[in-house]
C-alpha cells in the first residue's frame, strides 16, 4: 500500500538504484470524476510491490498487472479506464468518469 508522504518518483529512483526492475504509472488525462489528478504516480516493481496512487479500487489493481507486463516486455502502455455511473463504485471511480494512465518501464 502507499504512504502519501512518500514521493513515488524518489521511490522509483531508489528502487532502480537497488537493481529492481521498475515501472512508473502516471495519470495523463481525466474526465468527469477521478480520485487522483493528472500527474499522480504509482511506482511498481517486478515483485508487485507498489507505492503511490493513480486511482483506487480495481483500477489500481489493473494498473499494477499491466505494469508487470510492461516490465517484462520493456514496452510502455497507455491504459484507459472509463465507467458508467451505475458501475462506477465497483471499479473505484465513485461517480463515473474516465482516466488515462501511461505505464512505462524505468531504466
Backbone as JSON, one array per atom type, in Angstrom:
{
  "sequence": "XXXXXXXXXXXXXXXXXXXXXXXXXXXXXXXXXXXXXXXXXXXXXXXXXXXXXXXXXXXXXXXXXXXXXXXXXXXXXXXXXXXXXXXXXXXXXXXXXXXXXXXXXXX",
  "N": [[0.84, -1.19, 0.0], [0.27, 2.35, -0.24], [2.05, 5.2, 1.04], [1.14, 8.36, 1.66], [3.0, 10.34, 2.16], [5.31, 9.69, 0.89], [7.32, 10.15, -1.99], [6.56, 8.95, -5.08], [8.25, 9.14, -7.35], [10.81, 9.5, -6.28], [10.97, 7.11, -4.94], [10.92, 5.33, -7.11], [13.38, 5.95, -8.25], [15.1, 5.18, -6.15], [14.49, 2.42, -5.93], [15.29, 1.54, -8.47], [18.02, 2.1, -8.3], [18.69, 0.17, -6.47], [18.7, -2.01, -8.05], [16.32, -3.12, -8.77], [13.71, -4.09, -11.04], [11.54, -1.81, -12.5], [8.44, -0.1, -13.01], [6.71, 2.87, -13.98], [3.68, 4.41, -13.42], [1.54, 6.89, -14.64], [-1.0, 9.28, -14.24], [-2.42, 10.68, -16.99], [-4.58, 11.91, -18.13], [-7.86, 13.0, -17.28], [-11.42, 12.73, -17.02], [-14.52, 13.86, -16.0], [-15.44, 12.38, -12.91], [-12.62, 11.62, -10.97], [-10.46, 9.93, -8.84], [-7.78, 10.7, -8.41], [-5.59, 13.34, -9.41], [-4.41, 14.55, -12.67], [-1.05, 13.77, -13.32], [-0.54, 12.3, -11.09], [1.23, 9.56, -9.56], [2.2, 6.1, -9.65], [4.43, 3.74, -8.56], [5.84, 0.66, -9.44], [7.3, -2.49, -8.71], [9.0, -5.43, -10.06], [8.2, -7.52, -8.45], [5.69, -6.92, -7.72], [5.37, -5.08, -5.7], [4.28, -1.87, -4.66], [4.02, 1.73, -4.62], [2.44, 4.84, -4.02], [-0.29, 6.3, -5.93], [-2.77, 6.01, -8.44], [-5.44, 5.84, -8.76], [-7.54, 3.88, -7.45], [-9.34, 1.14, -5.94], [-10.4, -1.38, -8.24], [-9.18, -0.35, -10.5], [-6.57, 0.43, -9.8], [-5.44, -2.08, -9.21], [-5.56, -3.25, -11.74], [-3.79, -1.57, -13.1], [-1.38, -2.17, -11.81], [-1.08, -4.87, -12.63], [-0.81, -4.5, -15.42], [1.5, -2.99, -15.41], [3.38, -4.86, -14.53], [3.45, -6.49, -16.78], [4.51, -4.63, -18.6], [7.04, -4.24, -17.49], [8.12, -6.77, -17.96], [8.05, -6.92, -20.8], [9.34, -4.63, -21.58], [8.14, -2.56, -22.87], [6.25, 0.45, -23.14], [2.84, 1.33, -22.13], [-0.41, 2.63, -22.86], [-3.13, 3.11, -20.9], [-6.66, 3.02, -20.56], [-9.41, 3.83, -18.62], [-12.81, 3.74, -18.15], [-16.05, 4.35, -16.95], [-19.58, 3.81, -16.6], [-21.97, 5.63, -14.64], [-23.54, 3.81, -13.13], [-21.93, 1.56, -12.73], [-19.72, 2.48, -11.53], [-18.84, 2.44, -8.77], [-17.96, -0.18, -8.39], [-15.48, -0.37, -9.69], [-13.94, 1.57, -8.57], [-14.12, 4.24, -9.37], [-15.85, 6.5, -8.17], [-17.97, 8.23, -9.01], [-18.5, 7.8, -11.68], [-16.84, 8.57, -14.79], [-13.59, 8.98, -16.42], [-10.27, 7.86, -16.91], [-6.91, 8.2, -18.1], [-3.95, 6.37, -18.11], [-0.51, 6.32, -18.29], [1.87, 3.86, -18.61], [5.15, 2.97, -18.03], [8.23, 1.19, -18.38], [11.04, 1.7, -16.23], [14.33, 2.61, -16.69]],
  "CA": [[0.0, 0.0, 0.0], [1.06, 3.57, -0.38], [2.14, 6.2, 2.11], [1.0, 9.61, 0.93], [4.15, 11.2, 2.41], [6.44, 9.23, 0.09], [7.28, 10.57, -3.38], [6.76, 7.78, -5.95], [9.39, 9.33, -8.25], [12.01, 9.22, -5.48], [10.96, 5.66, -4.69], [11.33, 4.7, -8.37], [14.83, 6.14, -8.37], [15.75, 4.34, -5.14], [14.33, 1.01, -6.29], [16.14, 1.29, -9.63], [19.39, 2.09, -7.79], [18.86, -1.11, -5.78], [18.72, -3.08, -9.04], [14.98, -3.64, -9.02], [13.02, -3.73, -12.28], [10.51, -0.89, -12.05], [7.61, 0.64, -13.97], [6.07, 4.05, -13.44], [2.36, 4.7, -13.98], [1.23, 8.31, -14.46], [-2.29, 9.74, -14.75], [-2.15, 11.7, -18.02], [-5.82, 12.59, -18.52], [-9.07, 12.62, -16.56], [-12.66, 13.33, -17.45], [-15.53, 13.54, -15.0], [-14.91, 12.07, -11.58], [-11.38, 10.85, -10.91], [-9.95, 10.04, -7.47], [-6.43, 11.29, -8.38], [-5.44, 14.3, -10.51], [-3.37, 14.37, -13.68], [0.28, 13.89, -12.74], [-0.38, 11.35, -9.98], [2.12, 8.46, -9.94], [2.28, 4.82, -8.95], [5.64, 3.02, -8.95], [5.63, -0.78, -9.26], [8.48, -3.3, -9.04], [8.71, -6.71, -10.71], [7.6, -8.42, -7.47], [4.34, -6.46, -7.44], [5.35, -4.05, -4.66], [3.97, -0.57, -5.24], [3.85, 2.92, -3.78], [1.77, 5.93, -4.72], [-1.68, 6.01, -6.29], [-3.31, 6.61, -9.66], [-6.89, 5.79, -8.73], [-8.08, 3.14, -6.32], [-10.2, 0.02, -6.32], [-9.95, -2.31, -9.28], [-8.32, 0.34, -11.47], [-5.18, 0.35, -9.35], [-5.03, -3.47, -9.39], [-5.34, -3.46, -13.17], [-2.57, -0.84, -13.46], [-0.25, -2.97, -11.31], [-0.95, -6.02, -13.52], [-0.29, -4.02, -16.7], [2.89, -2.56, -15.16], [4.2, -6.07, -14.5], [3.64, -6.87, -18.19], [5.41, -3.64, -19.2], [8.39, -4.55, -17.0], [8.56, -7.97, -18.68], [8.22, -6.69, -22.24], [10.16, -3.44, -21.82], [7.38, -1.64, -23.71], [5.24, 1.25, -22.44], [1.44, 1.11, -22.48], [-1.39, 3.64, -22.49], [-4.33, 2.44, -20.4], [-7.81, 3.91, -20.41], [-10.46, 3.26, -17.8], [-14.0, 4.57, -18.13], [-17.21, 3.6, -16.47], [-20.86, 4.49, -16.45], [-22.28, 5.89, -13.23], [-24.11, 2.65, -12.44], [-20.9, 0.57, -12.4], [-18.54, 3.22, -11.06], [-18.36, 2.03, -7.44], [-17.28, -1.47, -8.47], [-14.1, -0.24, -10.16], [-13.21, 2.59, -7.81], [-14.37, 5.6, -9.84], [-17.1, 6.59, -7.42], [-19.05, 8.99, -9.66], [-18.31, 7.68, -13.12], [-15.65, 9.27, -15.24], [-12.63, 8.26, -17.25], [-8.88, 8.25, -16.71], [-5.87, 7.58, -18.93], [-2.74, 6.15, -17.33], [0.62, 5.88, -19.09], [2.74, 2.96, -17.84], [6.42, 2.78, -18.74], [9.35, 0.65, -17.61], [12.08, 2.67, -15.87], [15.68, 2.04, -16.86]],
  "C": [[0.88, 1.24, 0.0], [1.02, 4.41, 0.88], [2.15, 7.55, 1.4], [2.16, 10.57, 1.15], [5.36, 10.82, 1.57], [6.25, 9.66, -1.36], [7.55, 9.36, -4.27], [7.94, 7.92, -6.92], [10.7, 9.06, -7.52], [12.11, 7.73, -5.18], [11.41, 4.92, -5.94], [12.84, 4.79, -8.55], [15.58, 5.24, -7.39], [15.67, 2.87, -5.51], [15.2, 0.65, -7.49], [17.6, 1.22, -9.21], [19.71, 0.79, -7.06], [18.89, -2.29, -6.75], [17.36, -3.7, -9.32], [14.5, -3.22, -10.4], [11.76, -2.97, -11.88], [9.72, -0.35, -13.24], [6.98, 1.81, -13.23], [4.76, 4.27, -14.18], [2.02, 6.15, -13.64], [-0.16, 8.6, -15.02], [-2.0, 10.86, -15.73], [-3.41, 12.45, -18.46], [-6.96, 12.09, -17.64], [-10.26, 13.32, -17.2], [-13.73, 12.92, -16.46], [-14.88, 13.29, -13.65], [-13.64, 11.23, -11.7], [-10.8, 11.04, -9.51], [-8.59, 10.73, -7.35], [-6.29, 12.22, -9.58], [-4.38, 13.88, -11.53], [-2.02, 14.62, -13.01], [0.51, 12.96, -11.56], [0.41, 10.14, -10.46], [1.93, 7.24, -9.05], [3.54, 4.14, -9.46], [5.46, 1.57, -8.54], [6.93, -1.49, -9.54], [8.04, -4.66, -9.58], [8.1, -7.74, -9.76], [6.18, -8.0, -7.11], [4.23, -5.49, -6.28], [5.03, -2.72, -5.34], [3.8, 0.49, -4.18], [3.24, 4.01, -4.64], [0.35, 5.54, -5.04], [-2.04, 6.71, -7.6], [-4.83, 6.59, -9.67], [-7.37, 5.16, -7.44], [-8.88, 1.97, -6.83], [-9.57, -0.87, -7.37], [-9.04, -1.66, -10.3], [-6.86, 0.19, -11.07], [-4.64, -1.08, -9.52], [-4.73, -3.77, -10.85], [-4.07, -2.76, -13.64], [-1.34, -1.61, -13.0], [-0.02, -4.16, -12.24], [-0.36, -5.61, -14.86], [1.17, -3.56, -16.55], [3.82, -3.76, -15.12], [4.46, -6.57, -15.93], [4.61, -5.92, -18.88], [6.86, -3.88, -18.76], [8.94, -5.74, -17.78], [8.87, -7.73, -20.14], [9.17, -5.54, -22.55], [9.45, -2.38, -22.64], [6.35, -0.87, -22.9], [3.83, 0.94, -22.94], [0.62, 2.33, -22.08], [-2.66, 2.89, -22.11], [-5.45, 3.45, -20.28], [-8.88, 3.16, -19.64], [-11.63, 4.23, -17.81], [-15.18, 3.74, -17.72], [-18.44, 4.47, -16.48], [-21.14, 4.66, -14.97], [-22.76, 4.66, -12.49], [-23.09, 1.58, -12.08], [-19.68, 1.18, -11.75], [-17.99, 2.71, -9.74], [-17.57, 0.73, -7.51], [-15.82, -1.36, -8.89], [-13.32, 0.88, -9.49], [-13.3, 3.99, -8.35], [-15.77, 5.97, -9.37], [-18.24, 7.34, -8.1], [-18.97, 8.9, -11.17], [-17.03, 8.38, -13.51], [-14.73, 8.38, -16.04], [-11.24, 8.77, -16.89], [-8.01, 7.54, -17.73], [-4.62, 7.53, -18.07], [-1.66, 5.64, -18.28], [1.55, 5.07, -18.17], [4.0, 2.72, -18.65], [7.46, 2.13, -17.83], [10.39, 1.75, -17.36], [13.42, 1.98, -15.99], [16.63, 2.64, -15.88]]
}
